[in-house]
Structure formats: C-alpha cells, structure tokens
C-alpha cells in the first residue's frame, strides 16, 4: 500500500471516531440548536471524501477536495458556536484555569465567588450546565486540512529537484 493510501486510511478512521464522539455529545441539543447538526452531516461527508480519494478518478478526487473544504469550514463555524461567538473568555483552558468571572442570568459579569455567595444566600440552585469544549471543533478543520494536503493535485514534476 502506498504511503498516501495508508495516511488516507488513518484519516478515515480518525474522522469516523470523531463522528461517533460528536454525534453522541451533540445528541441532547440537536433539536434545540440546529447548527449542532454540522458535525453530524459534515464528518460523514469527509469520510466519503476519503473513499473518493482512494480511487484515481479525477472528478471524484475533485469532489473530495470540495467536501474537505466544506468540512473544514464547518469546523470553523463549530468553533464560533462553541466559544459563544469567539468570546476570548471561553477559551479558558489556555490559561489552565476556570474563569474567575462569569456572566449571571441577567448578563452581568460577576466574580465566581460573588455568584456562588449570591446563590447560597438566595437558595438558588446553580444549574450545572457545562459550556461546550471551546476548541474541539477545530479538530474537524485539522482533519479536513490533512485531507486537502493529501489530495491536492501536484504540479507535474513538483517532486523533481
Ligand atoms: C463541525 C463541527 C461542529 C459544529 C458545527 C458544532 C456545533 C455545536 C453547536 C451549535 C453547539 C451548541 C452550542 C451552544 O451551546 O450554543 C455545540 C455544542 C457542543 N459540541 Fe459541538 N460542534 C462541532 C464539533 C464538535 C466536536 C468535534 C465535538 C466533540 C467531539 C463537539 C462537542 C460538543 C459538546 C460537548 C457540546 C455541548 C453539548 C451540550 O451542551 O449538551 N462538537 N456544538
């Protein structure tokens, strides 16, 4: 098996694994948040693109490139939603800590201890709703880029030097 085919096979397996994980993790929100269908639709399309890439047919390989572009863009759209519109405060894992300040129900930003004190005092029960992991959708874009690099047509003689 040529190296390109082997990498394509590994990419296919990776895409299918991310699909299974994303399908499971989004299952509770698909009816409420239509954009969450993004990964459920585009990851199988990217898997199809890998299958197209195994053959030599020029039109199918071109279709595969288009599908990888669509998949890559869907990962960027996903990142937009996962970070609530690219809010820097949502990319907290880069700092290695949970945010010190958070938005309360009225949209006012308050310190974490402040909000906890207020909830304890009023007997309000804190909703344990975790926000989506902020950067995970970029993995879809990364996989799509790998597919693009693999299938992008080489100029004749590009490897001769
Ligand atoms: C094409 C890429 C993706 C798109 C378009 C997408 C889209 C979305 C959207 C619209 C939401 C709702 C955000 C909100 O609360 O407003 C969401 C939530 C979420 N996503 Fe994604 N996503 C993508 C990739 C992924 C991947 C690869 C994973 C993990 C394997 C993932 C895991 C999650 C989780 C855990 C949530 C929170 C679910 C919940 O609240 O129950 N997403 N996604």
Boltz pocket constraint, residues with backbone or C-beta under 6 A from the ligand:
constraints:
  - pocket:
      binder: B
      contacts: [[A, 18], [A, 21], [A, 22], [A, 25], [A, 26], [A, 28], [A, 29], [A, 33], [A, 34], [A, 35], [A, 36], [A, 37], [A, 38], [A, 39], [A, 40], [A, 42], [A, 71], [A, 74], [A, 75], [A, 77], [A, 78], [A, 79], [A, 81], [A, 82], [A, 130], [A, 131], [A, 132], [A, 133], [A, 136], [A, 137], [A, 139], [A, 140]]
      max_distance: 6.0
